């Protein structure tokens, strides 16, 4: 049973698994575009026995959807541990701190700090961006709230928070020095775990783990994305900055009699590769989250 709002919650299974050094599995669900969360909750329920926590996106690609905070609260009420993504694009520092306090009061503990995609990329290109904070400053704000002070170093009279913050990384970034610098700044700013963008170059991931993340004592989860067809892979190459699906994978999908099944096989192969390289995987299967348990099973992963 979930604790009542405002009541302390026991340490979540995700934080416990991080501390125990388990191989971590998270998955992403998409909030509804409207007022009915039933589909999202059904997808998350399918994942519950397979993952340590479920990520809820916050205006991903600057596309309007139900708030990550509301969806995370609904998942928590349903007994599914959420990772609430918080993007800095749409809210100023007052609103972000208020949402973090509200998330804690609702029993949400895991937060992924993000800068946020530019509004021009989404479905409301004329919307005003805020960016009062960015991901590294957001991590520092969470540190301060956990210590019992706000961004202005004023004490919180109604108790500190106890949030478990994480950050995003992109091991395929073209700037190796920039990647190292931001990773180190996120570490020192309090990130307790890292979830990567879609990984298509596992040699690059291995280099990142060996040369940048080695010895950091923080888990890195490789982003595994279900490619549904050659057309889907080509779209990602064309529209997602920093990602380049290899032509060999596109050819496999194009030649397969059942491209979706081939995409699942490829994702399962990538889970196996990640098991040899890093501390976990973050599964992404847009609109087909129901296939994630099957992919994990194909990779030899058992239900939790």
C-alpha positions as CSV (number, residue, x, y, z in Angstrom):
1,X,0.0,0.0,0.0
2,X,1.3,3.5,-0.9
3,X,1.9,5.9,2.0
4,X,-0.6,8.8,2.4
5,X,0.6,12.1,0.9
6,X,3.0,13.9,3.2
7,X,4.0,10.6,4.9
8,X,7.6,9.2,4.7
9,X,8.0,6.4,2.2
10,X,10.3,3.5,2.6
11,X,13.4,3.5,0.4
12,X,12.3,2.5,-3.1
13,X,13.4,-0.6,-4.9
14,X,15.3,1.4,-7.5
15,X,17.5,3.1,-4.9
16,X,17.9,-0.2,-3.0
17,X,19.0,-1.9,-6.2
18,X,21.5,0.8,-7.0
19,X,23.0,0.5,-3.5
20,X,23.1,-3.3,-3.8
21,X,25.0,-3.1,-7.2
22,X,22.3,-5.0,-9.1
23,X,22.1,-4.9,-12.9
24,X,19.4,-2.2,-13.3
25,X,16.5,-2.2,-15.6
26,X,14.3,0.7,-16.3
27,X,11.8,1.5,-19.0
28,X,10.1,4.5,-20.4
29,X,6.4,5.2,-20.8
30,X,4.7,8.0,-22.6
31,X,2.2,10.2,-20.8
32,X,-1.2,10.5,-22.4
33,X,-2.1,13.4,-24.7
34,X,-5.4,14.1,-22.9
35,X,-7.1,13.3,-19.6
36,X,-7.2,9.5,-19.7
37,X,-4.1,7.8,-18.3
38,X,-5.5,4.2,-18.6
39,X,-3.3,3.2,-21.5
40,X,-0.1,4.5,-19.9
41,X,-1.1,2.7,-16.6
42,X,-1.7,-0.5,-18.5
43,X,1.7,-0.3,-20.3
44,X,3.4,0.3,-17.0
45,X,1.6,-2.6,-15.3
46,X,3.0,-4.9,-17.9
47,X,6.5,-3.7,-17.0
48,X,6.1,-3.9,-13.2
49,X,7.5,-7.3,-12.7
50,X,10.4,-6.8,-15.1
51,X,11.9,-3.4,-14.2
52,X,13.2,-1.6,-11.1
53,X,11.4,1.6,-12.1
54,X,9.4,3.3,-14.9
55,X,10.5,6.6,-16.4
56,X,7.8,9.2,-17.2
57,X,8.8,11.7,-19.8
58,X,8.4,15.4,-19.3
59,X,7.5,17.1,-22.5
60,X,9.9,14.9,-24.6
61,X,10.7,16.5,-27.9
62,X,8.7,19.6,-26.7
63,X,5.5,17.8,-27.5
64,X,2.5,18.5,-25.2
65,X,1.5,15.6,-23.0
66,X,0.2,15.1,-19.4
67,X,2.6,16.3,-16.8
68,X,5.3,13.9,-15.6
69,X,4.6,14.8,-12.0
70,X,0.9,13.8,-12.3
71,X,1.7,10.6,-14.2
72,X,4.4,9.7,-11.7
73,X,1.9,10.1,-8.8
74,X,-0.6,7.9,-10.6
75,X,2.0,5.2,-11.1
76,X,3.0,5.4,-7.5
77,X,-0.6,5.1,-6.4
78,X,-0.8,1.9,-8.6
79,X,2.2,0.4,-6.8
80,X,4.7,1.0,-9.7
81,X,7.8,2.9,-8.8
82,X,8.3,5.9,-11.1
83,X,11.4,8.0,-12.1
84,X,9.9,11.4,-12.6
85,X,11.7,13.3,-15.4
86,X,12.0,17.0,-14.8
87,X,12.9,19.3,-17.7
88,X,14.0,22.9,-17.2
89,X,12.5,24.3,-20.4
90,X,8.9,25.1,-19.2
91,X,9.2,26.2,-15.6
92,X,11.1,28.8,-13.6
93,X,13.1,28.0,-10.5
94,X,10.2,28.7,-8.2
95,X,7.9,26.3,-10.1
96,X,10.6,23.6,-10.3
97,X,11.3,23.7,-6.6
98,X,7.6,23.7,-5.8
99,X,7.1,20.6,-8.1
100,X,10.0,18.8,-6.4
101,X,8.5,19.4,-3.0
102,X,5.1,18.3,-4.3
103,X,6.6,15.2,-5.8
104,X,8.3,14.3,-2.5
105,X,5.0,14.8,-0.6
106,X,3.3,12.4,-3.0
107,X,5.8,9.7,-2.3
108,X,7.9,10.1,-5.5
109,X,11.6,9.7,-4.8
110,X,13.4,9.2,-8.1
111,X,14.0,12.3,-10.3
112,X,15.9,12.5,-13.7
113,X,17.2,16.0,-14.2
114,X,17.0,17.2,-17.8
115,X,17.6,20.5,-19.6
116,X,14.7,19.9,-22.0
117,X,14.4,19.9,-25.8
118,X,13.9,23.3,-27.5
119,X,10.3,24.3,-28.1
120,X,10.9,24.8,-31.8
121,X,11.3,21.0,-32.1
122,X,7.8,20.3,-30.8
123,X,4.1,20.9,-31.5
124,X,4.0,24.4,-29.9
125,X,7.0,26.1,-31.6
126,X,5.8,29.6,-30.6
127,X,5.8,28.7,-26.9
128,X,8.2,30.6,-24.7
129,X,11.1,28.7,-23.2
130,X,12.2,29.4,-19.7
131,X,15.5,27.6,-19.0
132,X,15.9,29.4,-15.6
133,X,17.9,26.3,-14.8
134,X,19.6,23.6,-16.8
135,X,20.3,20.0,-15.8
136,X,23.5,20.6,-13.8
137,X,22.0,23.5,-11.8
138,X,18.8,21.4,-11.3
139,X,20.9,18.6,-9.7
140,X,22.4,21.2,-7.4
141,X,19.0,22.5,-6.4
142,X,18.0,18.9,-5.6
143,X,21.1,18.6,-3.4
144,X,20.1,21.8,-1.6
145,X,16.5,20.7,-1.1
146,X,17.8,17.4,0.3
147,X,19.9,19.4,2.8
148,X,16.9,21.4,3.8
149,X,17.5,24.7,2.0
150,X,16.1,26.3,-1.1
151,X,18.0,27.8,-4.1
152,X,18.5,31.0,-2.1
153,X,20.0,29.1,0.9
154,X,16.9,29.8,3.0
155,X,15.9,27.0,5.4
156,X,12.9,24.8,4.6
157,X,10.9,25.0,7.8
158,X,8.7,22.0,6.9
159,X,11.6,19.4,6.6
160,X,14.1,18.6,3.9
161,X,13.4,16.3,1.0
162,X,15.1,13.0,0.3
163,X,15.1,12.7,-3.5
164,X,17.3,10.3,-5.5
165,X,18.5,12.3,-8.5
166,X,19.8,11.0,-11.8
167,X,21.1,12.5,-15.0
168,X,21.1,11.8,-18.8
169,X,24.3,11.2,-20.7
170,X,25.1,10.7,-24.4
171,X,28.2,8.5,-24.9
172,X,28.0,9.1,-28.6
173,X,28.5,12.9,-28.3
174,X,30.9,14.1,-30.9
175,X,32.8,16.2,-28.3
176,X,34.7,13.7,-26.1
177,X,36.1,16.5,-23.9
178,X,32.7,18.1,-23.6
179,X,31.1,14.8,-22.7
180,X,33.8,14.2,-20.0
181,X,33.4,17.7,-18.6
182,X,29.6,17.5,-18.3
183,X,29.7,14.0,-16.9
184,X,32.1,15.1,-14.1
185,X,30.0,18.2,-13.4
186,X,26.9,16.0,-13.1
187,X,28.7,13.7,-10.7
188,X,29.9,16.5,-8.5
189,X,26.4,18.0,-8.6
190,X,24.9,15.0,-7.0
191,X,23.8,12.6,-9.8
192,X,23.3,9.1,-8.3
193,X,22.7,7.3,-11.6
194,X,22.9,7.9,-15.3
195,X,20.6,6.9,-18.1
196,X,21.9,7.2,-21.6
197,X,20.4,8.3,-24.8
198,X,19.7,5.7,-27.5
199,X,22.9,3.7,-28.0
200,X,23.7,2.5,-31.5
201,X,27.5,2.3,-31.1
202,X,28.4,-0.1,-28.3
203,X,32.2,0.3,-29.0
204,X,31.7,3.9,-28.2
205,X,29.8,3.0,-25.0
206,X,32.6,0.7,-23.9
207,X,35.1,3.5,-24.5
208,X,33.0,5.8,-22.4
209,X,32.8,3.3,-19.6
210,X,36.5,2.6,-19.7
211,X,37.8,6.2,-20.1
212,X,35.2,8.5,-18.5
213,X,32.9,6.5,-16.2
214,X,35.4,4.1,-14.7
215,X,35.6,4.3,-11.0
216,X,32.8,6.8,-10.6
217,X,30.8,4.4,-8.4
218,X,27.5,5.5,-10.1
219,X,25.6,3.1,-12.4
220,X,25.2,3.9,-16.1
221,X,22.2,2.5,-17.9
222,X,22.5,2.1,-21.6
223,X,19.5,3.3,-23.7
224,X,18.1,0.4,-25.7
225,X,15.5,1.5,-28.3
226,X,13.1,-0.8,-30.2
227,X,13.4,-0.2,-33.9
228,X,10.2,-1.2,-35.6
229,X,11.3,-1.1,-39.2
230,X,13.9,0.2,-41.6
231,X,11.8,3.3,-42.1
232,X,11.7,3.9,-38.4
233,X,15.5,3.6,-38.2
234,X,15.9,6.0,-41.1
235,X,13.5,8.5,-39.4
236,X,15.6,8.4,-36.2
237,X,18.8,9.0,-38.2
238,X,17.2,11.9,-39.9
239,X,15.4,13.5,-36.9
240,X,17.3,12.6,-33.7
241,X,20.5,14.6,-33.3
242,X,23.6,12.6,-32.3
243,X,22.1,9.2,-33.2
244,X,23.3,7.2,-36.2
245,X,21.8,3.8,-36.7
246,X,24.3,1.7,-38.5
247,X,23.4,0.8,-42.1
248,X,23.9,-2.9,-41.3
249,X,21.0,-2.7,-38.8
250,X,18.8,-0.9,-41.3
251,X,19.6,-3.6,-43.9
252,X,18.7,-6.3,-41.4
253,X,15.3,-4.6,-40.8
254,X,14.7,-4.0,-44.5
255,X,15.4,-7.7,-45.3
256,X,13.4,-9.2,-42.5
257,X,10.0,-10.8,-43.4
258,X,8.8,-9.5,-40.0
259,X,10.6,-6.2,-39.3
260,X,9.1,-5.7,-35.8
261,X,10.3,-9.2,-34.7
262,X,13.7,-8.4,-36.1
263,X,13.8,-5.2,-34.2
264,X,13.0,-7.1,-31.0
265,X,15.9,-9.5,-31.7
266,X,18.3,-6.6,-32.3
267,X,17.2,-5.0,-29.0
268,X,17.7,-8.2,-27.1
269,X,21.2,-8.6,-28.6
270,X,21.9,-5.0,-27.4
271,X,20.7,-5.8,-23.9
272,X,23.2,-8.7,-23.8
273,X,26.0,-6.4,-25.0
274,X,25.1,-3.9,-22.4
275,X,25.3,-6.6,-19.7
276,X,29.0,-7.0,-20.5
277,X,29.7,-3.2,-20.5
278,X,27.7,-1.2,-18.0
279,X,25.5,-1.5,-15.0
280,X,22.0,-1.5,-16.5
281,X,19.7,-0.8,-19.4
282,X,17.0,1.8,-20.0
283,X,14.4,0.3,-22.4
284,X,12.5,2.5,-24.9
285,X,9.8,1.2,-27.1
286,X,7.6,4.1,-28.1
287,X,3.9,3.0,-28.2
288,X,4.9,-0.7,-27.9
289,X,6.0,-0.8,-24.3
290,X,4.1,-4.0,-24.0
291,X,6.9,-5.7,-26.0
292,X,9.7,-4.8,-23.5
293,X,9.1,-7.9,-21.3
294,X,9.4,-10.1,-24.3
295,X,12.7,-8.4,-25.4
296,X,14.1,-8.9,-21.9
297,X,13.1,-12.5,-21.9
298,X,14.8,-13.0,-25.3
299,X,17.9,-11.5,-23.8
300,X,17.9,-14.1,-21.0
301,X,16.5,-11.7,-18.3
302,X,14.1,-13.2,-15.9
303,X,11.2,-11.3,-14.2
304,X,12.2,-9.6,-11.0
